[in-house]
Amino acid sequence: MNPGNITIRAMAESDMAAVLAIQAVCYTTIVPESAASLLAKLRASPSTCFVAARGGEPVGYLIGLPWLFASPPQLDAATCRLPPQPDCLYLHDLAVNAGARATGAGRALVEVFLGRLSALGLGRASLVAIQNSGAYWARYGFRPAAVSGALLAKLASYGADVQYMERLTPGSR
């Protein structure tokens, strides 16, 4: 049963206006990414980008990318080129409109993401927790990851109070 009447589907380029609107209201501590940057990510990996919809209208989204754990992508990059041998599925962005947060949309998006992680056979997922969201991600098995000096410098572009997190799949590492 789906009490919020939420459906999860692949993100399409035609969803970009709704994605940008959701992003604009959800991210208050960083400058939202441009349409060009989000489109580049979608075009690079359409099989790992999803929309949560209610009544056909997007109320949330998730952008994932097969990536390299040691070097998460830069924010607002105009291009996105996937590495030839990714070692993780990077959860770049998850946002759900305030009016849809009690519907299970966020959980459904994360579950689809974790399903793709399994299907791709990658041993780990990673993300940058912003806006004090580390406890939220811990509910899905993500834990703080050890980071190097170079990675710490890169994480600074994500704003204050960021945390690089990982979720290992059983049997990995």
C-alpha positions as CSV (number, residue, x, y, z in Angstrom):
1,M,0.0,0.0,0.0
2,N,1.2,3.5,-0.8
3,P,-0.6,6.0,1.5
4,G,0.9,9.0,-0.3
5,N,0.0,7.7,-3.7
6,I,3.7,8.1,-4.6
7,T,5.2,6.4,-7.7
8,I,8.9,6.2,-8.5
9,R,10.0,6.4,-12.1
10,A,13.1,7.2,-14.1
11,M,13.9,10.9,-14.3
12,A,13.4,12.5,-17.7
13,E,14.8,15.7,-19.1
14,S,11.2,17.1,-19.1
15,D,11.2,16.8,-15.3
16,M,14.0,19.4,-15.0
17,A,11.8,22.4,-14.2
18,A,10.2,20.6,-11.4
19,V,13.5,19.2,-10.1
20,L,15.0,22.8,-10.1
21,A,11.9,24.1,-8.2
22,I,12.2,21.3,-5.6
23,Q,15.9,21.9,-5.2
24,A,15.4,25.6,-4.7
25,V,13.1,25.2,-1.7
26,C,15.0,22.2,-0.1
27,Y,18.6,23.5,-0.2
28,T,19.0,26.5,2.1
29,T,22.7,26.3,3.0
30,I,24.2,25.9,-0.5
31,V,23.6,27.6,-3.8
32,P,21.4,25.3,-5.8
33,E,23.0,23.6,-8.9
34,S,22.2,24.9,-12.3
35,A,20.0,23.2,-14.8
36,A,23.0,22.5,-17.0
37,S,24.8,20.7,-14.2
38,L,21.8,18.6,-13.3
39,L,21.1,17.7,-16.9
40,A,24.7,16.7,-17.4
41,K,24.4,14.3,-14.5
42,L,21.0,12.9,-15.8
43,R,22.5,12.4,-19.3
44,A,25.6,10.7,-17.9
45,S,23.6,8.1,-15.9
46,P,19.8,8.1,-16.7
47,S,19.5,4.6,-15.1
48,T,20.4,6.0,-11.6
49,C,18.3,9.1,-11.5
50,F,14.7,9.0,-10.3
51,V,11.6,11.1,-9.6
52,A,8.9,10.5,-7.0
53,A,5.6,11.6,-8.4
54,R,2.1,12.1,-6.9
55,G,-0.7,12.5,-9.4
56,G,1.9,12.5,-12.1
57,E,3.6,15.6,-10.7
58,P,7.2,15.3,-9.4
59,V,7.4,15.9,-5.6
60,G,10.9,14.6,-5.1
61,Y,14.0,13.3,-6.9
62,L,17.2,11.4,-6.5
63,I,20.3,11.8,-8.6
64,G,22.8,8.9,-8.4
65,L,26.1,8.4,-10.3
66,P,28.4,5.4,-10.6
67,W,31.6,7.1,-9.4
68,L,34.9,6.9,-7.6
69,F,34.6,6.9,-3.8
70,A,37.8,8.9,-3.2
71,S,36.7,11.8,-5.4
72,P,33.0,12.8,-5.3
73,P,31.9,15.1,-8.1
74,Q,32.2,18.8,-7.9
75,L,29.0,20.7,-7.2
76,D,27.5,22.6,-10.2
77,A,29.9,21.2,-12.8
78,A,28.7,21.9,-16.3
79,T,29.8,18.5,-17.5
80,C,29.6,15.0,-16.1
81,R,31.8,12.2,-17.4
82,L,31.5,8.9,-15.6
83,P,34.7,7.1,-14.6
84,P,35.4,4.0,-16.7
85,Q,35.7,1.8,-13.6
86,P,33.4,3.2,-10.8
87,D,33.9,1.7,-7.3
88,C,30.7,3.1,-5.7
89,L,27.2,4.4,-6.5
90,Y,27.3,8.1,-5.4
91,L,24.1,9.5,-4.2
92,H,24.5,13.1,-5.4
93,D,21.2,14.6,-4.5
94,L,17.9,13.7,-2.8
95,A,15.2,16.3,-2.3
96,V,11.5,16.0,-1.5
97,N,9.0,18.9,-1.3
98,A,7.9,19.7,2.3
99,G,4.3,18.7,1.4
100,A,5.4,15.2,0.4
101,R,7.8,14.4,3.2
102,A,5.2,12.3,5.2
103,T,4.3,10.2,2.2
104,G,7.3,7.9,2.1
105,A,8.7,9.5,-1.1
106,G,12.2,9.9,0.3
107,R,12.3,6.3,1.6
108,A,11.0,5.0,-1.8
109,L,13.6,7.0,-3.7
110,V,16.4,5.7,-1.4
111,E,15.2,2.1,-1.7
112,V,15.2,2.3,-5.5
113,F,18.7,3.8,-5.3
114,L,19.9,0.9,-3.1
115,G,18.3,-1.5,-5.6
116,R,20.4,0.0,-8.4
117,L,23.4,-0.4,-6.2
118,S,22.8,-4.1,-5.9
119,A,22.0,-4.5,-9.6
120,L,25.2,-2.7,-10.6
121,G,27.2,-5.0,-8.3
122,L,29.1,-2.2,-6.6
123,G,30.2,-2.8,-3.1
124,R,29.5,0.6,-1.7
125,A,27.4,3.7,-1.9
126,S,28.6,7.1,-0.8
127,L,27.1,10.6,-0.3
128,V,27.9,14.0,1.2
129,A,25.4,14.7,4.0
130,I,24.6,18.4,4.2
131,Q,22.3,20.5,6.3
132,N,22.9,18.3,9.3
133,S,21.4,15.3,7.5
134,G,23.8,12.6,8.8
135,A,21.3,11.1,11.2
136,Y,18.8,10.7,8.4
137,W,21.3,8.8,6.3
138,A,22.3,6.6,9.2
139,R,18.8,5.2,9.2
140,Y,19.7,3.7,5.8
141,G,23.0,2.2,6.9
142,F,25.3,5.0,5.9
143,R,28.2,5.7,8.3
144,P,30.9,8.5,8.4
145,A,33.8,7.7,6.1
146,A,37.4,8.4,6.7
147,V,38.6,11.2,4.4
148,S,41.9,12.5,3.3
149,G,43.2,16.1,3.1
150,A,42.4,16.4,-0.6
151,L,38.9,15.1,-0.1
152,L,38.3,17.5,2.9
153,A,39.2,20.4,0.7
154,K,36.8,19.2,-2.0
155,L,34.0,18.8,0.6
156,A,34.4,22.5,1.6
157,S,32.4,23.4,-1.6
158,Y,29.4,21.6,-0.1
159,G,29.1,24.2,2.8
160,A,29.5,23.9,6.5
161,D,28.5,20.9,8.6
162,V,29.1,18.4,5.8
163,Q,29.9,14.7,6.4
164,Y,31.1,12.2,3.8
165,M,29.3,8.9,4.4
166,E,29.4,5.4,3.0
167,R,27.2,2.3,3.0
168,L,28.9,-1.0,2.4
169,T,27.1,-3.9,0.9
170,P,27.4,-7.2,2.7
171,G,30.6,-9.0,1.8
172,S,32.4,-5.8,0.6
173,R,35.6,-4.4,1.8
